[in-house]
Amino acid sequence: MVDFAFILYSTPQDEYIAQQWQQRLTALRVQTKLHIIDVINAKFLRLHPELSLIVDENGLWLAANGMKMQPAWHEELHRLKRATIKNELIARACQMNKTSSILDATAGLGHDGLLLAWLGAEVTLSERHPIVFVLLESALAQAKQQPLLAATAQRITLIHADAAEYLQQIPEHAFDVIYLDPMFPARDANQKQEKKQAQVKKQMQLLHLLLPVEGEMDLGENLLTLAQNKAMRVIVKRPRYAVPLAAQIPQHQWQGDACRFDGYFRHE
């Protein structure tokens, strides 16, 4: 049984690479139709607004509505170069000075996992959606070829798995920290009403087009308890004014301007 069907666009010079990605997608039960075209540019994207995939010299892209996006880990370098355990809230929340292994159970585009790996942790990224997972594979492959990211990329492992199933399968204490950043709607009903949200970034716009294909978005309500049964420290990223995940009050919070990190700790 095939789960999804996408058009995969490529130019003649990248056809061989596109065929390799097509085989990878087929292995993940994603049906694609490869279309070879002369040029992929802004005009082409405008004329083909349907959700699709693109392969070019810069890897694999998700495209729709005149836009295209990919995890683009290399664009995070400006942040990574400034990052320290003290100035990054996520690093303080994950207690990076004492942490060696982290499971990011809801990897998304992998930017937070990339930062944690840059700061020295061994990071496992778990992503269940096959398209997002393949985008991560493309990003990781590119990172391994970039001198400034190669060492960091070697500390990242990708797992294609449903987070709930994976959390039930792993042994207790397999990771020092389990990190959760579940999807949330473009407008959170629990946000303060007087706060006007900025327009969702391009990457999130396309992800919100992609991810609801199976119905309601999975907001990760069941993941927190599963994670707490497996790790002594669970960190949950939330919009700053959102209610706690699964209505569980955290033991500690690290507050940022747009988001916060909720900490849940277990002592033995």
C-alpha positions in Angstrom: 0.0 0.0 0.0 1.3 3.4 -1.0 0.6 6.3 1.4 1.3 9.5 -0.6 1.6 10.5 -4.2 3.8 13.5 -5.3 5.2 14.9 -8.5 9.0 15.0 -8.4 10.5 17.7 -10.6 14.0 17.8 -11.8 16.1 19.3 -14.6 18.1 17.0 -17.0 21.4 17.7 -15.2 20.0 16.4 -11.9 17.9 13.5 -13.3 20.2 10.8 -11.9 20.1 12.2 -8.3 16.3 12.7 -8.7 16.0 9.0 -9.6 17.9 8.1 -6.5 15.6 10.1 -4.3 12.6 8.6 -6.1 13.9 5.1 -5.1 14.3 6.3 -1.6 10.8 7.7 -1.5 9.4 4.5 -2.9 11.1 2.5 -0.1 9.2 4.8 2.3 6.0 4.1 0.6 5.8 7.5 -1.1 4.7 7.2 -4.7 6.2 9.8 -7.0 6.0 10.7 -10.7 9.3 12.1 -12.0 8.9 15.0 -14.4 12.1 16.3 -16.2 11.8 19.9 -17.1 14.1 22.5 -18.7 14.4 24.9 -15.8 13.1 25.3 -12.2 12.8 29.0 -11.3 10.4 31.4 -9.6 8.1 31.5 -12.7 7.9 27.7 -12.7 7.0 27.7 -9.1 4.3 30.2 -9.6 2.8 28.3 -12.5 2.9 25.0 -10.5 1.3 25.8 -7.1 0.4 22.2 -6.2 2.3 20.5 -3.4 5.3 18.8 -5.0 9.0 17.8 -4.6 12.0 19.3 -6.4 15.5 18.0 -6.8 18.3 20.4 -7.8 22.0 20.9 -7.2 21.1 22.0 -3.6 19.3 18.8 -2.7 15.6 18.0 -2.1 12.9 20.6 -1.7 9.2 20.7 -0.8 7.3 23.2 -3.0 3.8 24.8 -3.1 2.1 28.1 -3.8 5.1 29.6 -5.5 7.5 28.8 -2.6 10.0 26.0 -1.9 11.7 25.0 1.3 14.1 22.6 2.8 15.7 22.3 6.3 18.7 24.2 4.9 21.0 23.5 7.9 23.8 25.6 6.4 21.6 28.7 6.9 21.8 28.1 10.7 25.5 28.6 10.8 25.2 32.3 11.8 23.3 31.1 14.9 25.5 28.1 15.6 28.7 30.2 15.6 27.3 32.4 18.4 25.7 29.5 20.3 26.9 28.6 23.8 25.4 26.6 26.6 24.8 29.9 28.5 23.2 31.9 25.8 20.9 29.3 24.3 17.8 28.6 26.4 17.4 25.1 24.8 20.9 24.2 25.9 20.3 25.3 29.5 17.0 23.5 29.5 18.6 20.3 28.2 21.4 20.8 30.8 24.1 20.4 28.1 26.9 20.7 30.6 25.8 17.3 31.9 24.1 15.7 28.9 25.7 13.5 26.3 22.7 11.9 24.5 19.4 13.5 23.4 16.4 12.1 21.6 14.5 14.8 19.6 11.3 12.7 19.3 9.6 15.2 17.0 12.4 16.3 14.8 10.5 18.5 12.2 13.2 20.3 10.2 15.9 19.4 12.7 17.1 22.8 13.6 17.0 22.4 17.3 18.7 19.0 17.1 21.4 20.5 14.9 22.1 23.1 17.5 22.3 20.5 20.3 24.7 18.4 18.2 26.8 21.5 17.5 27.1 22.0 21.2 28.4 18.5 21.6 25.5 16.1 22.2 24.9 12.9 20.4 21.4 13.6 18.9 18.9 11.1 17.6 16.2 12.7 15.4 13.0 10.8 15.1 10.5 11.8 12.4 7.5 9.9 11.3 6.4 11.7 8.2 8.2 10.2 5.2 8.5 13.5 3.3 9.9 15.4 6.2 12.2 12.5 7.0 13.6 12.4 3.5 14.1 16.2 3.6 16.1 15.6 6.8 18.2 12.9 5.0 19.0 15.4 2.3 20.0 18.0 4.9 22.2 15.6 6.8 23.9 14.4 3.6 24.6 18.0 2.6 25.9 18.8 6.1 28.4 15.9 6.0 29.9 17.5 2.9 30.3 21.0 4.5 33.5 21.5 6.4 31.9 23.6 9.2 29.0 21.1 9.7 30.7 17.8 9.0 31.7 17.0 12.6 28.3 18.1 13.9 26.6 15.9 11.3 28.5 12.9 12.5 26.8 13.3 15.9 23.3 13.1 14.4 21.3 9.9 13.8 18.0 9.9 11.9 15.2 7.5 12.8 12.1 7.1 10.6 9.6 6.2 13.3 6.4 7.3 14.9 7.4 9.0 18.1 4.9 7.2 20.3 5.9 3.8 19.0 9.6 4.5 19.3 9.2 5.8 22.9 7.5 2.6 23.9 10.3 0.5 22.2 13.4 2.1 23.6 14.8 1.0 27.0 14.6 3.2 30.0 17.5 5.6 30.3 18.5 5.1 26.6 18.9 8.9 26.5 19.9 11.5 29.0 17.2 13.9 27.7 14.1 13.5 25.6 13.1 16.7 23.7 9.6 17.3 22.4 8.6 20.1 20.0 5.1 18.9 18.8 3.3 20.7 16.0 0.8 23.4 17.1 -1.8 25.1 14.9 -0.9 28.3 13.1 -3.0 30.1 15.6 -3.1 28.7 19.1 -6.5 29.3 20.8 -4.7 29.6 24.1 -2.5 32.4 23.0 -3.3 35.8 24.6 -5.9 37.4 22.4 -4.2 40.8 22.4 -1.0 39.3 20.9 -1.0 39.3 17.1 0.9 36.5 15.7 3.4 37.3 13.0 2.8 35.6 9.7 3.9 32.0 9.8 7.4 31.6 8.2 7.6 30.1 4.7 8.9 26.8 6.0 6.0 26.4 8.5 3.4 27.5 5.8 4.5 24.5 3.6 4.7 22.1 6.6 1.1 23.0 7.5 0.1 22.2 4.0 1.9 18.9 4.1 1.2 17.5 7.6 -2.6 17.6 7.9 -2.9 15.0 5.1 -3.9 12.3 7.6 -6.5 14.4 9.3 -6.1 16.5 12.4 -2.5 17.4 13.3 -1.0 15.3 16.0 -0.3 17.8 18.7 1.7 15.4 20.8 -0.6 15.2 23.8 0.3 11.5 24.4 4.1 11.9 24.1 4.9 13.6 27.4 3.9 10.7 29.6 5.6 8.2 27.3 8.8 10.3 27.4 8.6 10.7 31.2 8.7 6.9 31.5 11.9 6.7 29.6 14.1 9.6 30.7 15.0 11.5 33.9 14.7 14.8 32.0 12.0 15.7 29.4 12.1 19.2 27.8 9.0 20.4 25.8 9.2 23.5 23.5 5.9 25.5 23.5 4.7 28.9 22.2 5.3 31.4 25.0 1.6 31.8 25.9 0.4 28.2 25.1 -0.9 26.0 27.9 1.5 23.2 29.0 1.5 20.1 26.9 -1.2 17.6 28.0 -2.1 20.1 30.7 0.8 18.9 32.8 2.4 21.7 34.8 6.2 21.6 34.4 8.6 21.7 37.3 10.6 24.5 35.6 10.3 26.9 32.7 12.9 28.8 30.6 11.1 31.8 29.0 12.1 33.3 25.7 10.5 36.1 23.7 8.5 33.8 21.4 8.7 30.4 23.0 9.5 28.7 26.2 10.9 25.4 27.3 9.1 23.4 30.0 11.1 21.0 32.1 9.8 17.7 33.6 12.2 15.8 35.9 12.1 12.4 37.5 14.2 11.6 40.5 15.1 8.1 41.7 
